[in-house]
Amino acid sequence: YFFFASLSKLPLAEATMILFADPLITIVLSPWLLKEKVNLSTWIAVSLGFLGMLIVINPNNILFQSTVDKDWVLGVFYGIMGALFYSLYKIATRVLAPKESTATSLLFAGAAGIILTSIFMLINFDPLSGTKSWEAPTFNGWILLISVGCFGALGQLLILWAYAKSKATTLAPISYCHIIWAVLFGFLLFNSLPTIQSVLGALLIVLSGIYAYKKVEQNTTKFN
């Protein structure tokens, strides 16, 4: 929900780069929610990853501008909240993976989304945009909405299968390919390319996330 909201305010590539700080948030939360040990080098990597997110966000847009773009600020906030809730979802998936089937996890995730969006539709109000939550789509709009639902469900199913079959350290480098796809589709569909600063920040996020995941996995293996 928050990620979709951020897409209405930010370019596709930048919104995706912020979202993919979620592995770093997962590691920050893991000592408390998963009881996993995190060593000093991992904390340093996580800190560098958050520095990369700051580079992508570019706080100069707030600190050194006479007028602040409220849409940009909201887009960044929505993106960060999306990363937080996505990390919580992944933590819950990791906890449930040994106990529940992939289909069950997907079903409950979908059901939660249906309940939340149904409430917004019943009151016909979207709290993030402050506008009506439902307007009758055109024929092309229906096609796009159905496509989003189908592709999203398929992607989520494949992610659940991947986490059930492989280690997080194996999947981390592959999952960051999402950023490449976001840049490509952002250019092809919206003629939008990220700045060099955003690319450098994303690179720092990716490298820090991969390193941190590998260190966590090594520590878990030694501990076991």
Secondary structure as UniProt FT lines:
FT   HELIX           2..7
FT   TURN            8..9
FT   HELIX           12..19
FT   TURN            20..21
FT   HELIX           22..33
FT   HELIX           40..57
FT   HELIX           60..63
FT   HELIX           70..96
FT   TURN            97..99
FT   HELIX           102..123
FT   TURN            127..130
FT   HELIX           139..165
FT   HELIX           168..175
FT   HELIX           177..190
FT   HELIX           196..223
//
